[in-house]
Protein backbone atom coordinates (compact mmCIF):
# COMPACT_ATOMS: atom_id res chain seq x y z
CA UNK A 1 0.00 0.00 0.00
CA UNK A 2 1.16 3.53 -0.73
CA UNK A 3 0.06 6.52 1.29
CA UNK A 4 0.39 10.24 0.96
CA UNK A 5 -0.60 13.24 2.99
CA UNK A 6 -3.72 15.18 2.16
CA UNK A 7 -4.62 18.50 3.70
CA UNK A 8 -1.95 20.05 5.89
CA UNK A 9 -4.26 22.81 7.08
CA UNK A 10 -6.47 23.29 10.06
CA UNK A 11 -7.10 19.66 10.94
CA UNK A 12 -5.03 16.50 11.09
CA UNK A 13 -5.89 12.86 11.70
CA UNK A 14 -7.05 12.20 15.24
CA UNK A 15 -5.10 9.37 16.87
CA UNK A 16 -6.60 9.23 20.36
CA UNK A 17 -9.70 7.20 19.61
CA UNK A 18 -12.01 10.18 20.04
CA UNK A 19 -12.54 11.48 16.52
CA UNK A 20 -14.78 10.62 13.60
CA UNK A 21 -13.73 9.67 10.09
CA UNK A 22 -15.22 8.74 6.75
CA UNK A 23 -13.38 6.24 4.53
CA UNK A 24 -14.10 6.96 0.89
CA UNK A 25 -13.41 5.01 -2.27
CA UNK A 26 -12.44 7.00 -5.39
CA UNK A 27 -13.33 5.27 -8.68
CA UNK A 28 -17.08 4.95 -9.31
CA UNK A 29 -17.80 6.46 -5.88
CA UNK A 30 -16.44 10.00 -6.12
CA UNK A 31 -15.12 9.94 -9.68
CA UNK A 32 -16.94 8.96 -12.88
CA UNK A 33 -14.11 6.74 -14.10
CA UNK A 34 -15.99 5.16 -16.98
CA UNK A 35 -16.89 8.51 -18.53
CA UNK A 36 -13.31 9.72 -18.14
CA UNK A 37 -11.48 6.61 -19.30
CA UNK A 38 -13.72 4.48 -21.49
CA UNK A 39 -15.57 7.34 -23.18
CA UNK A 40 -13.58 10.58 -23.29
CA UNK A 41 -9.98 9.31 -23.12
CA UNK A 42 -10.70 6.51 -25.57
CA UNK A 43 -12.33 9.03 -27.93
CA UNK A 44 -9.29 11.29 -27.68
CA UNK A 45 -7.08 8.41 -28.88
CA UNK A 46 -9.56 7.74 -31.69
CA UNK A 47 -9.17 11.32 -32.94
CA UNK A 48 -5.54 10.43 -33.63
CA UNK A 49 -6.69 7.47 -35.71
CA UNK A 50 -6.29 4.74 -33.07
CA UNK A 51 -8.93 2.03 -33.70
CA UNK A 52 -10.97 0.81 -30.73
CA UNK A 53 -9.61 -2.72 -31.09
CA UNK A 54 -6.00 -1.55 -30.98
CA UNK A 55 -6.73 0.78 -28.06
CA UNK A 56 -8.20 -2.07 -25.99
CA UNK A 57 -5.51 -4.58 -26.98
CA UNK A 58 -2.74 -2.18 -25.96
CA UNK A 59 -4.56 -1.28 -22.75
CA UNK A 60 -4.89 -4.93 -21.75
CA UNK A 61 -1.18 -5.46 -22.42
CA UNK A 62 0.07 -2.69 -20.13
CA UNK A 63 -2.62 -2.59 -17.43
CA UNK A 64 -1.02 -5.37 -15.30
CA UNK A 65 2.22 -3.38 -14.94
CA UNK A 66 0.53 -0.11 -14.00
CA UNK A 67 -1.33 2.17 -16.40
CA UNK A 68 -0.07 5.50 -17.67
CA UNK A 69 -0.66 7.47 -20.85
CA UNK A 70 3.03 7.14 -21.75
CA UNK A 71 2.97 3.35 -21.38
CA UNK A 72 -0.21 3.12 -23.44
CA UNK A 73 1.37 5.12 -26.24
CA UNK A 74 4.56 3.06 -26.04
CA UNK A 75 2.55 -0.12 -26.56
CA UNK A 76 0.63 1.38 -29.48
CA UNK A 77 3.95 2.37 -31.06
CA UNK A 78 5.29 -1.16 -30.50
CA UNK A 79 2.21 -2.57 -32.24
CA UNK A 80 2.77 -0.26 -35.19
CA UNK A 81 -0.43 1.72 -34.64
CA UNK A 82 1.52 4.93 -34.01
CA UNK A 83 3.96 5.83 -36.74
CA UNK A 84 7.10 7.04 -35.02
CA UNK A 85 8.30 8.74 -31.87
CA UNK A 86 7.41 12.24 -33.06
CA UNK A 87 3.75 11.30 -33.36
CA UNK A 88 3.93 9.68 -29.94
CA UNK A 89 5.36 12.86 -28.35
CA UNK A 90 2.68 14.98 -29.99
CA UNK A 91 -0.08 12.67 -28.79
CA UNK A 92 1.26 12.56 -25.24
CA UNK A 93 1.51 16.34 -24.98
CA UNK A 94 -2.00 16.76 -26.39
CA UNK A 95 -3.53 14.15 -24.08
CA UNK A 96 -1.78 15.47 -20.98
CA UNK A 97 -2.99 18.99 -21.72
CA UNK A 98 -6.55 17.87 -22.49
CA UNK A 99 -6.83 15.85 -19.28
CA UNK A 100 -4.90 18.02 -16.85
CA UNK A 101 -8.08 19.13 -15.07
CA UNK A 102 -10.41 16.26 -14.19
CA UNK A 103 -12.85 18.11 -11.92
CA UNK A 104 -15.65 17.67 -14.47
CA UNK A 105 -15.59 13.91 -13.76
CA UNK A 106 -16.52 14.25 -10.10
CA UNK A 107 -20.08 13.15 -9.46
CA UNK A 108 -22.25 16.25 -8.81
CA UNK A 109 -22.91 15.43 -5.14
CA UNK A 110 -19.22 15.07 -4.20
CA UNK A 111 -18.05 18.65 -3.42
CA UNK A 112 -21.02 19.49 -1.19
CA UNK A 113 -20.81 16.18 0.68
CA UNK A 114 -17.10 16.46 1.40
CA UNK A 115 -17.45 20.05 2.56
CA UNK A 116 -20.41 19.17 4.81
CA UNK A 117 -18.44 16.28 6.33
CA UNK A 118 -15.47 18.54 7.05
CA UNK A 119 -17.74 21.15 8.62
CA UNK A 120 -19.20 18.47 10.91
CA UNK A 121 -15.73 17.51 12.13
CA UNK A 122 -15.10 14.31 10.17
CA UNK A 123 -11.62 13.40 9.04
CA UNK A 124 -11.70 12.35 5.38
CA UNK A 125 -9.60 9.34 4.39
CA UNK A 126 -9.33 8.17 0.79
CA UNK A 127 -8.79 4.45 0.26
CA UNK A 128 -8.30 3.78 -3.43
CA UNK A 129 -7.62 0.55 -5.30
CA UNK A 130 -5.32 0.78 -8.30
CA UNK A 131 -1.82 1.59 -9.51
CA UNK A 132 -0.56 4.35 -7.14
CA UNK A 133 0.91 6.78 -9.73
CA UNK A 134 -2.19 6.59 -11.95
CA UNK A 135 -4.56 6.92 -8.98
CA UNK A 136 -2.56 9.84 -7.61
CA UNK A 137 -2.76 11.62 -10.97
CA UNK A 138 -6.56 11.29 -11.04
CA UNK A 139 -7.02 12.36 -7.42
CA UNK A 140 -4.80 15.41 -7.79
CA UNK A 141 -6.19 16.43 -11.19
CA UNK A 142 -9.72 16.21 -9.79
CA UNK A 143 -8.80 18.69 -7.07
CA UNK A 144 -9.63 16.37 -4.18
CA UNK A 145 -6.20 15.79 -2.63
CA UNK A 146 -6.24 18.87 -0.32
CA UNK A 147 -9.58 17.79 1.20
CA UNK A 148 -8.26 14.53 2.66
CA UNK A 149 -6.29 14.05 5.85
CA UNK A 150 -4.92 10.78 4.54
CA UNK A 151 -4.77 9.13 1.11
CA UNK A 152 -3.87 5.46 0.67
CA UNK A 153 -3.56 3.49 -2.57
CA UNK A 154 -3.54 -0.30 -2.64
CA UNK A 155 -2.93 -2.72 -5.50
CA UNK A 156 -4.28 -5.65 -3.50
CA UNK A 157 -7.79 -6.85 -4.30
CA UNK A 158 -9.98 -6.39 -1.19
CA UNK A 159 -6.89 -4.96 0.49
CA UNK A 160 -8.72 -2.17 2.29
CA UNK A 161 -9.67 -4.39 5.22
CA UNK A 162 -6.12 -4.47 6.51
CA UNK A 163 -6.17 -0.71 7.09
CA UNK A 164 -8.90 -1.03 9.70
CA UNK A 165 -6.53 -2.50 12.30
CA UNK A 166 -4.89 0.91 12.73
CA UNK A 167 -7.85 3.14 11.99
CA UNK A 168 -10.23 1.18 14.22
CA UNK A 169 -8.33 2.26 17.32
CA UNK A 170 -7.74 5.81 16.07
CA UNK A 171 -11.36 6.85 15.82
CA UNK A 172 -14.43 6.54 17.99
CA UNK A 173 -16.68 6.54 14.91
CA UNK A 174 -15.90 5.24 11.43
CA UNK A 175 -17.99 4.88 8.30
CA UNK A 176 -17.01 3.67 4.84
CA UNK A 177 -18.49 4.46 1.43
CA UNK A 178 -17.56 2.24 -1.50
CA UNK A 179 -19.07 0.79 -4.67
CA UNK A 180 -17.34 -2.58 -4.18
CA UNK A 181 -19.22 -4.90 -1.80
CA UNK A 182 -16.15 -7.13 -1.43
CA UNK A 183 -14.13 -4.21 -0.05
CA UNK A 184 -16.91 -3.25 2.35
CA UNK A 185 -17.18 -6.87 3.49
CA UNK A 186 -13.42 -7.07 4.11
CA UNK A 187 -13.50 -3.87 6.16
CA UNK A 188 -16.56 -4.77 8.20
CA UNK A 189 -15.12 -8.17 9.10
CA UNK A 190 -12.15 -6.36 10.68
CA UNK A 191 -14.26 -3.70 12.39
CA UNK A 192 -17.78 -4.84 13.23
CA UNK A 193 -18.93 -1.37 14.34
CA UNK A 194 -17.98 0.17 11.01
CA UNK A 195 -20.93 1.89 9.34
CA UNK A 196 -20.88 0.82 5.71
CA UNK A 197 -22.59 2.38 2.69
CA UNK A 198 -22.67 0.52 -0.63
CA UNK A 199 -23.08 3.15 -3.34
CA UNK A 200 -24.13 2.26 -6.87
CA UNK A 201 -24.00 5.00 -9.47
CA UNK A 202 -25.48 2.75 -12.18
CA UNK A 203 -29.25 2.59 -12.55
CA UNK A 204 -30.85 -0.56 -14.03
CA UNK A 205 -32.19 1.54 -16.92
CA UNK A 206 -28.61 2.56 -17.77
CA UNK A 207 -27.89 -1.01 -18.82
CA UNK A 208 -30.92 -1.55 -20.99
CA UNK A 209 -30.09 -1.75 -24.65
CA UNK A 210 -31.01 -3.67 -27.80
CA UNK A 211 -27.74 -5.61 -27.91
CA UNK A 212 -27.66 -6.65 -24.27
CA UNK A 213 -24.05 -5.43 -24.05
CA UNK A 214 -22.93 -3.03 -21.34
CA UNK A 215 -21.87 0.21 -23.06
CA UNK A 216 -18.46 1.77 -22.38
CA UNK A 217 -20.25 4.47 -20.39
CA UNK A 218 -20.68 1.90 -17.57
CA UNK A 219 -17.94 -0.52 -18.61
CA UNK A 220 -16.32 -1.02 -15.19
CA UNK A 221 -18.99 0.24 -12.81
CA UNK A 222 -21.49 -2.33 -14.07
CA UNK A 223 -19.18 -5.20 -13.15
CA UNK A 224 -19.62 -4.48 -9.46
CA UNK A 225 -23.33 -5.23 -9.74
CA UNK A 226 -22.52 -8.94 -10.03
CA UNK A 227 -20.23 -9.07 -6.98
CA UNK A 228 -22.07 -10.65 -4.05
CA UNK A 229 -22.25 -8.98 -0.65
CA UNK A 230 -22.13 -11.32 2.34
CA UNK A 231 -22.63 -8.68 5.03
CA UNK A 232 -25.25 -6.00 5.51
CA UNK A 233 -24.55 -2.53 4.10
CA UNK A 234 -26.72 0.54 3.64
CA UNK A 235 -27.41 0.76 -0.10
CA UNK A 236 -27.59 4.12 -1.83
CA UNK A 237 -27.24 5.76 -5.23
CA UNK A 238 -26.05 9.16 -4.04
CA UNK A 239 -23.93 10.66 -1.28
CA UNK A 240 -27.01 12.71 -0.40
CA UNK A 241 -28.41 9.47 1.05
CA UNK A 242 -25.50 9.07 3.49
CA UNK A 243 -26.34 10.67 6.85
CA UNK A 244 -23.69 12.79 8.56
C-alpha positions as CSV (number, residue, x, y, z in Angstrom):
1,X,0.0,0.0,0.0
2,X,1.2,3.5,-0.7
3,X,0.1,6.5,1.3
4,X,0.4,10.2,1.0
5,X,-0.6,13.2,3.0
6,X,-3.7,15.2,2.2
7,X,-4.6,18.5,3.7
8,X,-2.0,20.0,5.9
9,X,-4.3,22.8,7.1
10,X,-6.5,23.3,10.1
11,X,-7.1,19.7,10.9
12,X,-5.0,16.5,11.1
13,X,-5.9,12.9,11.7
14,X,-7.0,12.2,15.2
15,X,-5.1,9.4,16.9
16,X,-6.6,9.2,20.4
17,X,-9.7,7.2,19.6
18,X,-12.0,10.2,20.0
19,X,-12.5,11.5,16.5
20,X,-14.8,10.6,13.6
21,X,-13.7,9.7,10.1
22,X,-15.2,8.7,6.7
23,X,-13.4,6.2,4.5
24,X,-14.1,7.0,0.9
25,X,-13.4,5.0,-2.3
26,X,-12.4,7.0,-5.4
27,X,-13.3,5.3,-8.7
28,X,-17.1,5.0,-9.3
29,X,-17.8,6.5,-5.9
30,X,-16.4,10.0,-6.1
31,X,-15.1,9.9,-9.7
32,X,-16.9,9.0,-12.9
33,X,-14.1,6.7,-14.1
34,X,-16.0,5.2,-17.0
35,X,-16.9,8.5,-18.5
36,X,-13.3,9.7,-18.1
37,X,-11.5,6.6,-19.3
38,X,-13.7,4.5,-21.5
39,X,-15.6,7.3,-23.2
40,X,-13.6,10.6,-23.3
41,X,-10.0,9.3,-23.1
42,X,-10.7,6.5,-25.6
43,X,-12.3,9.0,-27.9
44,X,-9.3,11.3,-27.7
45,X,-7.1,8.4,-28.9
46,X,-9.6,7.7,-31.7
47,X,-9.2,11.3,-32.9
48,X,-5.5,10.4,-33.6
49,X,-6.7,7.5,-35.7
50,X,-6.3,4.7,-33.1
51,X,-8.9,2.0,-33.7
52,X,-11.0,0.8,-30.7
53,X,-9.6,-2.7,-31.1
54,X,-6.0,-1.5,-31.0
55,X,-6.7,0.8,-28.1
56,X,-8.2,-2.1,-26.0
57,X,-5.5,-4.6,-27.0
58,X,-2.7,-2.2,-26.0
59,X,-4.6,-1.3,-22.7
60,X,-4.9,-4.9,-21.7
61,X,-1.2,-5.5,-22.4
62,X,0.1,-2.7,-20.1
63,X,-2.6,-2.6,-17.4
64,X,-1.0,-5.4,-15.3
65,X,2.2,-3.4,-14.9
66,X,0.5,-0.1,-14.0
67,X,-1.3,2.2,-16.4
68,X,-0.1,5.5,-17.7
69,X,-0.7,7.5,-20.8
70,X,3.0,7.1,-21.8
71,X,3.0,3.4,-21.4
72,X,-0.2,3.1,-23.4
73,X,1.4,5.1,-26.2
74,X,4.6,3.1,-26.0
75,X,2.5,-0.1,-26.6
76,X,0.6,1.4,-29.5
77,X,4.0,2.4,-31.1
78,X,5.3,-1.2,-30.5
79,X,2.2,-2.6,-32.2
80,X,2.8,-0.3,-35.2
81,X,-0.4,1.7,-34.6
82,X,1.5,4.9,-34.0
83,X,4.0,5.8,-36.7
84,X,7.1,7.0,-35.0
85,X,8.3,8.7,-31.9
86,X,7.4,12.2,-33.1
87,X,3.7,11.3,-33.4
88,X,3.9,9.7,-29.9
89,X,5.4,12.9,-28.3
90,X,2.7,15.0,-30.0
91,X,-0.1,12.7,-28.8
92,X,1.3,12.6,-25.2
93,X,1.5,16.3,-25.0
94,X,-2.0,16.8,-26.4
95,X,-3.5,14.2,-24.1
96,X,-1.8,15.5,-21.0
97,X,-3.0,19.0,-21.7
98,X,-6.5,17.9,-22.5
99,X,-6.8,15.8,-19.3
100,X,-4.9,18.0,-16.9
101,X,-8.1,19.1,-15.1
102,X,-10.4,16.3,-14.2
103,X,-12.8,18.1,-11.9
104,X,-15.6,17.7,-14.5
105,X,-15.6,13.9,-13.8
106,X,-16.5,14.2,-10.1
107,X,-20.1,13.1,-9.5
108,X,-22.2,16.2,-8.8
109,X,-22.9,15.4,-5.1
110,X,-19.2,15.1,-4.2
111,X,-18.0,18.7,-3.4
112,X,-21.0,19.5,-1.2
113,X,-20.8,16.2,0.7
114,X,-17.1,16.5,1.4
115,X,-17.5,20.1,2.6
116,X,-20.4,19.2,4.8
117,X,-18.4,16.3,6.3
118,X,-15.5,18.5,7.0
119,X,-17.7,21.1,8.6
120,X,-19.2,18.5,10.9
121,X,-15.7,17.5,12.1
122,X,-15.1,14.3,10.2
123,X,-11.6,13.4,9.0
124,X,-11.7,12.3,5.4
125,X,-9.6,9.3,4.4
126,X,-9.3,8.2,0.8
127,X,-8.8,4.4,0.3
128,X,-8.3,3.8,-3.4
129,X,-7.6,0.5,-5.3
130,X,-5.3,0.8,-8.3
131,X,-1.8,1.6,-9.5
132,X,-0.6,4.4,-7.1
133,X,0.9,6.8,-9.7
134,X,-2.2,6.6,-11.9
135,X,-4.6,6.9,-9.0
136,X,-2.6,9.8,-7.6
137,X,-2.8,11.6,-11.0
138,X,-6.6,11.3,-11.0
139,X,-7.0,12.4,-7.4
140,X,-4.8,15.4,-7.8
141,X,-6.2,16.4,-11.2
142,X,-9.7,16.2,-9.8
143,X,-8.8,18.7,-7.1
144,X,-9.6,16.4,-4.2
145,X,-6.2,15.8,-2.6
146,X,-6.2,18.9,-0.3
147,X,-9.6,17.8,1.2
148,X,-8.3,14.5,2.7
149,X,-6.3,14.1,5.9
150,X,-4.9,10.8,4.5
151,X,-4.8,9.1,1.1
152,X,-3.9,5.5,0.7
153,X,-3.6,3.5,-2.6
154,X,-3.5,-0.3,-2.6
155,X,-2.9,-2.7,-5.5
156,X,-4.3,-5.7,-3.5
157,X,-7.8,-6.9,-4.3
158,X,-10.0,-6.4,-1.2
159,X,-6.9,-5.0,0.5
160,X,-8.7,-2.2,2.3
161,X,-9.7,-4.4,5.2
162,X,-6.1,-4.5,6.5
163,X,-6.2,-0.7,7.1
164,X,-8.9,-1.0,9.7
165,X,-6.5,-2.5,12.3
166,X,-4.9,0.9,12.7
167,X,-7.9,3.1,12.0
168,X,-10.2,1.2,14.2
169,X,-8.3,2.3,17.3
170,X,-7.7,5.8,16.1
171,X,-11.4,6.9,15.8
172,X,-14.4,6.5,18.0
173,X,-16.7,6.5,14.9
174,X,-15.9,5.2,11.4
175,X,-18.0,4.9,8.3
176,X,-17.0,3.7,4.8
177,X,-18.5,4.5,1.4
178,X,-17.6,2.2,-1.5
179,X,-19.1,0.8,-4.7
180,X,-17.3,-2.6,-4.2
181,X,-19.2,-4.9,-1.8
182,X,-16.2,-7.1,-1.4
183,X,-14.1,-4.2,-0.1
184,X,-16.9,-3.2,2.3
185,X,-17.2,-6.9,3.5
186,X,-13.4,-7.1,4.1
187,X,-13.5,-3.9,6.2
188,X,-16.6,-4.8,8.2
189,X,-15.1,-8.2,9.1
190,X,-12.2,-6.4,10.7
191,X,-14.3,-3.7,12.4
192,X,-17.8,-4.8,13.2
193,X,-18.9,-1.4,14.3
194,X,-18.0,0.2,11.0
195,X,-20.9,1.9,9.3
196,X,-20.9,0.8,5.7
197,X,-22.6,2.4,2.7
198,X,-22.7,0.5,-0.6
199,X,-23.1,3.1,-3.3
200,X,-24.1,2.3,-6.9
201,X,-24.0,5.0,-9.5
202,X,-25.5,2.8,-12.2
203,X,-29.2,2.6,-12.6
204,X,-30.9,-0.6,-14.0
205,X,-32.2,1.5,-16.9
206,X,-28.6,2.6,-17.8
207,X,-27.9,-1.0,-18.8
208,X,-30.9,-1.5,-21.0
209,X,-30.1,-1.8,-24.7
210,X,-31.0,-3.7,-27.8
211,X,-27.7,-5.6,-27.9
212,X,-27.7,-6.7,-24.3
213,X,-24.0,-5.4,-24.0
214,X,-22.9,-3.0,-21.3
215,X,-21.9,0.2,-23.1
216,X,-18.5,1.8,-22.4
217,X,-20.3,4.5,-20.4
218,X,-20.7,1.9,-17.6
219,X,-17.9,-0.5,-18.6
220,X,-16.3,-1.0,-15.2
221,X,-19.0,0.2,-12.8
222,X,-21.5,-2.3,-14.1
223,X,-19.2,-5.2,-13.1
224,X,-19.6,-4.5,-9.5
225,X,-23.3,-5.2,-9.7
226,X,-22.5,-8.9,-10.0
227,X,-20.2,-9.1,-7.0
228,X,-22.1,-10.7,-4.0
229,X,-22.3,-9.0,-0.7
230,X,-22.1,-11.3,2.3
231,X,-22.6,-8.7,5.0
232,X,-25.3,-6.0,5.5
233,X,-24.6,-2.5,4.1
234,X,-26.7,0.5,3.6
235,X,-27.4,0.8,-0.1
236,X,-27.6,4.1,-1.8
237,X,-27.2,5.8,-5.2
238,X,-26.1,9.2,-4.0
239,X,-23.9,10.7,-1.3
240,X,-27.0,12.7,-0.4
241,X,-28.4,9.5,1.0
242,X,-25.5,9.1,3.5
243,X,-26.3,10.7,6.9
244,X,-23.7,12.8,8.6
